[in-house]
Amino acid sequence: MDNINNIQKEFLGSGWSFPVTFSVENHQLQLTKYETNINEMIHLILQTTLGERPFSPQFGSGLQTFFFKEMRPTLQGEIREAVKTALLNNEPRIKVLAVEVTFSDIQNGLVEVTINYMYNQTNTRHNYVYPFFIKEGTNLQR
């Protein structure tokens, strides 16, 4: 039964794990498959600055441009559109249904981005929460 489920999921793909890791026992490159691979790719897209990849300058989200901006409703809309566009352009295996941007901790600059998406071939719905900090992280106490 598991083999049948895996065959049906083959279209979801597989690839290197992110971050890139190697097995301790046999020093083999760790790979991920299916839903895990898609979640890791979403995370990678959101963390990558536009232009960071020399041979694929359109890859990424550019969320870093929102660092240190004032947390206002217009910023929520800008982040929402940046995430939608980045996933539309870089992750063809999913269809983004909704992106919700929440200012979870204004004091510390924490923004949570919740992405509801569906796999294109199975219409299975999933979501992913990406924590994003607007302020610089420091160890200073106030």
N, C-alpha and C positions, 0 to 999 in steps of 0.2 A: 504493500500500500504506500509506503514512504517513497519507493522508487517512482510510482505513478505521479505523486505530488511533485517530486523533483523534476520529472520530465515536463510537467505542465508549467513549472516555474523557470525553465531554462531561458526563456526570453528576457527574464529580469537581469540576466547576466552575472558575471563574476569579474573579479579584478584584484589588484593589490589591496591589502588592508591599508587603512589610513588611521594613524600615521604608519608609515612603512615599518614593519617589524619582521623579525626572523625567529624561527622556532629554536628553542634552546637545545632540544634533543638532536636534531639533524641539520640545523643551520639552514633550513629551507625558508624561502620567502612565504610569509603568511598571506593567504588569499581569503577573500570574503565572497559570499554568494547571495544572490536573490535580494531579499528585503534589506539585509544588513549592508550589502554593497550599495544599494540606492541611498540609504540613510547616510552612509559615509560620504557618498558623492555630493549629496545636498550640503553636508557640513563643509566639505572641501570647497564647494562653489561659494558658499557664504563667507568663508574665511579668506578667499583669494581676492587680492586687489586687481582691478582691471589693468591690463598691461603688464602684469607681473610675469606671465609666461611669454617668453620671447617669440615662440612659434605659434602661439594662440592668444594674441593680445585681447581678444574679446571675452576670454574665459574669466569668470569671477563675478562678483556682485558689486564691488566698490563700496561696501558698507563702511569702510574705513574713512570715507569722506564725511561721515556724520559724527565722527569723534568731536567732542567738546562743543557740540551745538546745543542750543537751548531746547529743553524738552517741552515742545509745544505740539498741538494737534497737527500742524502742517508738517512737522518732522515725522510724525507717525505715518502720514500719507506718503511722504518721500521714501521712507524705509520700505513701506508696503510695496510701492511700485518698483523699487530697486530689486527687491526679492523676487517679485513676480517675473520681471523682465529677465533676471539672471537665470532663473529656473527654466523659463520658456526657451531661452537661447542655448542652455547648456545641459539640460537633462531631458532628453526626448522620451524616456521611458515612463514619465509621469505627466499627468494633467493637474495643474494647480487649481483647486476649487476655491480656496479662500486663504488669505493671509491676514492674521490679526497681530497688531503691534500694541503691546501693553507696557506702560512705564511702571515696572514692578517695584522699583526702589529708587525714587528720585534722588534721595540723599547720596546714594552711592553710584548713581548713573546706570542702573541696571534696566535694560530694555529686553523684554521677552518677545520673540517673534514665533508665533504658532502658525505652522503651515499645514493646511488640510489638503491632501492630494489623493489622486486615484491612479492606479497602474493602468496604463493605456489599454492593454490587451485583456485584462480580467475585470476591469471596473471595480477592483477591491479598494476600499477607502482606508487611508491611513493618515496619521499626522506626525509632525516633528516639531519639537520646541527647541529653538536656538537662543541661548542666553547671549546678550550683546551688551557690552559696557560702553556707555557714552563718555564717561570720565576716565581719566588715567588712573590705573591702580597704584596705590601707594601703601606703605606700611605706617604712615603717620596717623596718630590719634588726634582727634579734634576735641 
